């Protein structure tokens, strides 16, 4: 069953449990039909003060709807009515047994008298049980009314807390608005000056051409003001400014102070502890519980008297001795007098329980009227705050529009400059990217060709096992140029920026100007190389030296020297040496040599030396009477490059030796660990083997002893 307790009347109602699967709105409809309470006048709460939402299912409110924790029903019709409340009280069978008892006591001693008195005693017992049940229900109803009132107080506190949070948030927003109030005044006062500036700024024709975001009414605008006001007349904007001035006059500190007084008054009224707490209710309910113990004692006494009279009747029927009737009837008279007295006591207890429920119901009704008043007061103040909040929000929206109008000149000029900048950037970037893609593709193909040529010569040689990793290939980089972007930008050019500067000389400094040449430096090879050099921690002189080393490591053809083509040797620690054509001092002739693939017909048994000795050059120089100054400079450059190369190779050799030494030490340590672990494993294995042999020996002995014992048993 689904239990619903009507708090005002103190009555419990039960419904089909299937209603728990229905919506709260459906449950309210059923309650309305059975109790004549319209659904919109019903308030349903659960313990803890949570209100049942009409859109939710009843079963979503777990543990609610039982006999000990019912759904609490409050009727606004009863609370708001001026008609006195009639609590729902089951008075039971309140029968005055005084006359009937006196008549039974006055009867003459006889068997019929004993029979009538026995029936009367049984009636006393039945009335006692019924009255006790009614009293228990009355006390239980008052406990449920107390729980219902606790739910109301919890709900009121939740409502008050939510109202306080809402009021605090509103006060924060209002104070923030007041802090910027002078700025808003200044904005509105200068608004007409902003319109004057907008009327001088032309709308560039390229912005209106093929623009889907522009209406037909805006396409004919010649100034920025005409474009803005094409959908809203100037008179409307003037009215909006006047309205904002009026609202600013109303929303001031005095308004906030008045609202704060209303908020504080509502919170103070809702915090009245004397109305929330029913003083003496706990003591009253505790006293009623004690009375119920007395009531149960009376019921037990009535039962004992009734049983005694019934036993006397049965004994008299068996014996048939009428001589005992006088004494028996006299004893019965005393029993009936006691039972009548107990009955009167139980009637008094029933009246006290009934009166207690009536008083509590009337007390709760007055407090519920106070709760309705408090909630209505909170609702009124909340509604007032909502009105001010919406007005403040609308004012902020309008002020935001005016702020956008105020910033429109700067935003417009910056947007024009940004469009021109992006068009220039995208053009320069795409050109650079296409060149880079083509260059990267050439480098990639050249490297693949060189590696393939080397692989064809080296793959079947027995020395390949000494050089692992020669099968790797470089991944393609920037093989495809990027897609075209910034296609949908307005076709603004530098001429448009010049036009704006001519028509707006006082704002010319605020208009940025960009051309394609402004971005050429960003994508120049020299800048990219210097940037990469700085990122690698090299100075420009070091970068040039690396390029020179790369030139030395490539076969070259200089004046007076005829060197046959030889395969180049890569040095991993110098990543730029194989890019001979990227050096700033490279020539076109060097690019052709540096980019040529390896000749597969060259023998590998005699690889070229990294550094060419200068003995031959020295002998030639000594035999020559005079040397051209340019050649002397070139020889000096070669000598410095040789020194730098030797220094670099020494560093590489030292690093290799150090690395090999560390590897040998780590290998030695690893071998020692493996030997120790192997020794430990052998010792552990021997120990386990010994233990296994001992266990096997013990099991064999035990097995032999068992067999011997079995043989002895069989022989016996």
Secondary structure, 3 states (H helix, E strand, C coil): CEEEEECCCCEEEEECHHHHHCEHHHHHHHHHHHHCCCHHHEEEECCCCCECCCCCEHHHCCCCCCCCCCEEEEEHHHHHCCCCCCCCCCCCCCCCCHHHHHHHHHCCCCHHHHHHHHHHHHHHHHHHHHHHHHHHHHHHHHHHHHHHHHHHHHHHHHHHHHHHHHHHHHHHHHHHHHHCHHHHHHHHHCHHHHHHHHCCCECCHHHHCCCCCCCCCCCCCCEHHHHHHCCCCHHHHHHHHHHHHHHHHHCCHHHHHHHHHHHHHHHHHHCCHHHHCCCCHHHHHHHHHHHHHHHHHHHHHHHHHHHHHHHHHHHHHHHCCHHHHHHHHHHHHHHHHHHHHHHHHHHHHHHHHHHHHHHHHHHHHHHHHHHHHHHHHHHHHHHHHHHHHHHHHHHHHHHHHHHHHHHHHHHHHHHHHHHHHHHHHHHHHHHHHHHHHHHHHHHHHHHHHHHHHHHHHHCCCHHHHHCCCCCCCCCCCCCCCCCCCCCCCCCCCHHHHHHHHHHCHHHHHHCCCCCHHHHHHHHCHHHHHHHHHHHCCCCHHHHHHHHHHHHHCCCCCCCCCCCCCCCCCCCCCCCCCCCHHHCCCCCHHHHHHHCCCCCCCCCCCCCCCCCCCCHHHHHHHHHCCCCCHHHHHHHHHHHHHHHHHHHHHHHHHHHHHHHHHHHHHHHHHHHHHHHHHHHHHHHHHHHHHHHHHHHHHHHHHHHHHHHHHHHHHHHC
